[in-house]
Amino acid sequence: MMSFMLKDRVVVVTGGSSGIGLETVRLLLQEGAKVAWCGRDADRLAASVTTIKEAFPGGQFIARRCDVLNADEVGRFAAAVAVELGNTDCLINNAGQGRVSNFANTCDEDWLAETGLKLFGVIRPVRAFIDQLLASNIGSITNVNSLLAKQPEPHMMATSAARAALLNFTHTLAHEYAAKGVRVNSILLGMVESGQWRRRYQERSDQNSSWEEWTAGIASQRGIPMARLGRPEEPARALVFLASPLASYTTGSTLDVSGGFGKQL
Ligand code: NDP
């Protein structure tokens, strides 16, 4: 069986308490990696620990409450990972959420919050973990990004602009660290079932529709060629691939995980 070559390696997943991040944690532990993850909400984080402990009783992992926008918290998280699991080999920047808004209803504070989340949500962890990644012989950074970076949507204007900035940043970071042995890549997501879609489902206008009907409706309305939303384990596999030595000659690259929704060549 093909392996991701991550056994006993230390991998950090930001925003690992739900959705894509939690599936990524699960896959990494299956592969024998040592995994650290973080999130802001203590209850959600504790629930993720319970789930993972049940599934991987012998797994080596730590979970810490940490907001990726808070430099002190991220610094403490990085130090804890090094002490408790060992030097970090791979950093997966996944924490975040999208903002549904157009130009008319996005105020200055919203613009600052959205660009701040998308950029500093990656900059702060990279700064905190870069020395550990440089000390690894397989160092990698893998960012969760969105197709919106290349294919903006009017109803997610600020998120689209901020995602484009993150894509640009990711590419430059890859070039800065290529010769130093740290690869930097990202995945471009379409629509993936996860916590944020569950929350939107709770607030749906047609309260009689089931989850399956509601998600199939979105896929058809948006014209997703594969006619369904992605499942969180699908981007998780793409993230683990790019983070792992299987992608050893790939840096500054993107992998599309959108069910064919990407329109550019
Ligand atoms: P979820 O809401 O299921 O998971 C998001 C995770 O990130 C949670 O663990 C959350 O925990 C954590 N998180 C959010 N903000 C912070 C923060 N500031 N600091 C630390 N942790 C944080 O959503 P998804 O799995 O869907 O999202 C994962 C990533 O994928 C996000 O960056 C999202 O923007 C991106 N994405 C998702 C798409 C989709 O269709 N699902 C489409 C395009 C991009 P807590 O809230 O407790 O902090």
Residues whose N, C-alpha, C, O or C-beta is under 5 A from the ligand:
A	BS01	NDP	G15 G16 S17 S18 G19 I20 G21 C38 G39 R40 D41 R44 C66 D67 V68 L69 N94 A95 G96 Q97 G98 V144 N145 S146 L189 G190 M191 V192 S194 G195 Q196
